[in-house]
């Protein structure tokens, strides 16, 4: 399908509005405010990222150091890869979501470790094929069998987790030597390989989604699946493709985790599905689909990981950390949602939520001495 066949609103995703001609009347205060709001929405989670960096630098001299920043991004690479795949699934719409990514990571890690007798190639091939297999099952279920994505991926999450425990006999599988893929823990020109892998996934994902016919078809599907059908887009094949991408990302993430810990564990990935979904939404991609970028997903990952790192540096209670991160996800998403800054009405609508959260915090830390 040519670009001309795609609705203009999608085809112009990355285009900027033309500058006003010389001598044109100055915009009114209301127009300037509306423009500022549009720019803020377009910036997505980037202002939140800057805010976290500034606040972190103020709270701790150890936060904004080169070593700590490298450590944060390297640690974020695993969740980041899962979030890239999740981003494709969510942006494609159709109530798309992949709850199986954490279990797919564990399954891919165990399959790769069981292929260790065939050497490093077996480990890499086993993990990639394991992740792709889970993606294929999800794609067939959602796109062909028409099973609701939440139910389908919940089922594959359970299946993949059970398979990981079965193949590993509920034990860790230790790898050594070349089978542990030490090259994935090395550096290239001083940059850790996991960071390079994550960066490559973000760049390739952004190019695929924002600069190809495939990507524009994904946006059309996410915005209006019925219109996508009428436009001749092969919706079923595209939906299968995004789940395969998610499975592939889970397989690569498994390799990064196995190389770092030199073991394959069926417990890997527990809770990762929620973390990467939160990162996607914080990065500006609503669960309704049709909106978002892989660049924004990467920023969402960094926001969440930087907050976690800052709380660790400040020795905040781990249980309190969970509450703080959940609160921040709610706040950032409420500010980034489409139209959230379009009028004061939507801001006033958030007052009951804010009051409930404040009262709940007061009860927890005041009355119960949390």
N, C-alpha and C positions, 0 to 999 in steps of 0.2 A: 504494500500500500504506500503510495507516495505521500509526501508531506502535505500536498494540497488537499488530500482527502481527509486530513485530520482537522477537527474543529480549530478555529483560529485561536481560541483561548488556550488550547494546549500547545499549539505550534509555536506560540510566542512566549513560552514559559520563561526563557532566559532573556527576552528582549526588554530594553529599557524604554521608558516613555521619552519622547523627544523634548529637548529643551525649548522653553518659550521663545518666540522670536524677539529680537531687539525692539525696544519701545513698547512692548506689551504691558498692559496695566498690571500693577503689583497684585498678587493674590491677597485676598482678605485674610483676617486672622483665623476665621473658620476654615478657609481653604488650606492655610498653612498648617493648622492643627490636623486636618484630615490627611494631608501629605505626610506629616510626621508619624501619624498612626500607621499609615500604609508602610512606611519605611521600617517602623518598629516591627510590624508583623512579618515583613520580608526578611528582617534580620534573624527571625526565629530565636534559637537558643543562644546565639552569639553574645548578646548583652548579658545573659546569665553566666556564660563562661567567663567573661571579663570581670563581672562582679565577684565571682568565686575567687578568681586570681587576686583581685585587689584586697578583698576581705581576708583571704588566707595569708597574704603577705603582711597584712597589718597584725594578724593574730599570732603568727609564728615566724621567726626569722629562718626557720628550717624548711618552710613550705616552698617558697619560690626560688629554689636552688636548682641548678642544672641536674645534679644527681637525682634529686627527688622527682623532678618533672620527667626525666627519662624512666625512672622506676614506675611512675604512675602510668605512663603511656604503654610501657612494656607489659604491665599487669593488666591493663585494659584491653590488650590485643585479643584475648580469648573471647571475652564478652563482646568486644567490638565486631569480631567476625560473625558471631551469631546474630548481632543486631543488624549487620548489613543484609544478611539473608532474610531476617524478619522484616526489614524495611521493604524489600521487594514484595513480600507476601501481603503486608498491610496496605501499601500504596496501590496494589492491584485491586483492592476493594473486594466486593462480594462477601463481606463479613470475614475476610481472610485473616487468619491468625495461625501461628504455628506453636502450639504448646509442647511439641515433642522435641524442640531443639536441644534441651538439656540432656534428655535421655538418649537422643540421637548421638550426641557427643560421647556419652559413656559407651554406647554400643559400638561406635566407630573406633574408640580407643581400644576396647577389648578385642574387636575383630582384628585390628592392626597388630596388637600384641600376639594374638594367636597365630598370625602369619609370620612371626619372627623367624621360624626355621628357614624361611626363604630369604632372609637377610633384610637390609633396610628397604629394598624395593618392595618386599612383601609387606612390611609394616606400613609404608606409605600407601601402597595400593590397597591394602586391606581397609585402612581407615577411610580413604576416599570413597571406595566402593560401599563401605558400610553406611556412610552418611548419605550417599546418593540413593541407596536402596530405601532408606527411610523416607527420603524426599519423594521417590517414585511412588511408594505406597500412599503417601499423603496426596500426591497429585492425582493418582488414579481414583482415590476415594472421593476427593472434593470435586474434581473436574469431570470425571466420567460417571461415577456412581452417584454423584450429586448429594453426598453426605455433608451435612452442615460442618464447616471447618472446625468449629470449637469441639464438636463431638468426635470428628475424625481424628484430629491431632491429639485429643485427650486419649483416645484409644491407642494410637500408635505410641504415645508417650509411655503408656503402661506396657505395651508389647516390647518396645525397645529396651525399657528398663529391665523387664523380666528376662529378655534374651541376654542382656549384658551380665546379669547375675548367673544365669545358667552357663554361659560360655566360660565364665571365670571361676565357676564353683564358689561364688560369693567371696572370692579372695583377690587380693592385688596380684597382678602379674608383673614381675620385675623384669626390666630390660637392662642390658649392659652393652658396653662397647658401641659398635656402629649401629646396632639395632635400636639404641636409645636416641638416635638421630642427634648427635652432639652439634652438628652444623646448624641446627635450629636454635641453639642457645649461644651461638657465636655472634660476632659483630662484623659489619662491613663498613669500613671507613669510620669506625667508632660508633656506628648506629646498630643497636641490637637487631638481629634478624626478625624477631617477632614484630617489632615496630615497622620494619620494612614490609613484612607480609600484610599487616593491618593496613598500612598506607596504600599498598598496591591494590588491596581489595576495595578500599574506599574510592580510589581514582578510577579503577576499572568499572566499579558499580555506578559511579556518577556519570561516567562517559556512556555506559550502556543505557542508563535510564534517561539521561538528559540529551544525548546526541545521536540516538539511533531511532529508526522506525519502531523497533521493538519497544523501546522505552516510551515513546509517545502513545503506542497502543496500550501500554500498561496504564498510563494516566487516563486515557479515554475509558478503559474498563473500570478503573476505580471511580471515575466521576459518574458514569452512567453505563451500566453493563448492557442495557437494552439498546442504547445508541451505538455501542460498540458492535453489537450483532448486526444492526442495520448498516453500519459502515463496512461490513465485510471482514471484521477482525476475527481471527480464529480464537475465540475466547477460551475454549477448553484447552487448546494447546498452550496458550500463553499462561493459563493458570497452572498447568502442569509444570511449565518452565520455571515459574517463580518458586514452586515448592522444591524443584530439583536444585535451584540455586541455594535455597535455604539448607538443603541436605548437604550440598557440597561445602558450604561454609562451616557446617557442623563438623564435617570430616577434617577440614584443615585446622579448625580450632582444636580438635582432638589431638592432632599431631603436635601442635604447640604445647599443649598441656602435658602430653606424654614425654616430650623431650625435656621439659623443665623439671618434671618430678621423677623421671626415669621409671615410671610405673604406669600401668593401666588399671584403673579402679572402677568397678561398676557403680560406685557412689559419685563419680564425677558428674558435674552438670546439675546437681540438685539445686533447684531454685533459679537456675540461669535463665529459664524461659521468662520468668517474671522480670528479671533484671534487664534483659534485652528488649522486652516489650516496653518497659518504662523508658529506656533510652530512646527508642524510636519515637515514642509519643512526646517526650521532652524535646526531642530534636525537631518537632514541628509536623509530624505526620499523624493526623488523627486516625482513629480506628475505623472511621467511615471510608477511608481510602481516597484516592484521586489527588492527593496533595502530599508534598514532602520531597526531600532529596536525600541522597546517600550522604552528601556533605553535612546536612543537618543531623542525620543519624549519628555520624561520627562526633559531632559537637555534643549531642546528647549523652553519648557514652562518656566523653571526657568530663562533662559537668558532674555526672553521678560519681565517677571514679575519683575526681578531685575532691569532692565533698567527703567521700569516704576516707580518703587519705588525710585530709585536714582533721577530721574527727579522730582518727587514729593518733595523729601527732599530738593532739590536745588531750589524749588519754580519756576520751569520753566513753562512758559505759557502753559496751556493744549493743545492749538492748535499747538504750536511748538513741544510739546511732540509727537503728532501724526506724524508730519513730521519726527522727529528724529527716532522714532520707525520704520517707514516705510523704511527710509534710511538704518537703521541697518539690517533690514530683507534682503534687496537687497544685501548689502555687505557680510553678513554672508553666504547667499545662493550661491552667486557667488564664494566664496572661497571654499565652501564645495562640489560643484557639481562635479560629477565624471569627472575626467580628467582635472579639472580646473588648476591643478598644473603640468600637464604632459608636458607642453611645454610653452615657452614664447609667442607663437602665441596666445593662448587663453587669456593670460593676456593683450597683446597688443590690442586684440579685445575689451577689456573692457574700453579702453581709451576714446572712444567717449561718452560712458555713463557717465564716471566720469567727463569729461569736461562739458557735458550738466547739470549735477547736480550742479557742482560748479558755472556755469554761472547762473543757475536758483536761487541758494541761494544768489548770489551777487545781482541779480536783486530784489529779494524779500526784503532782509534786507538792501541793500544799496540804491537802487533807490527809493523803496517805503517806506523805513523806517520801515520795519516789526519788 
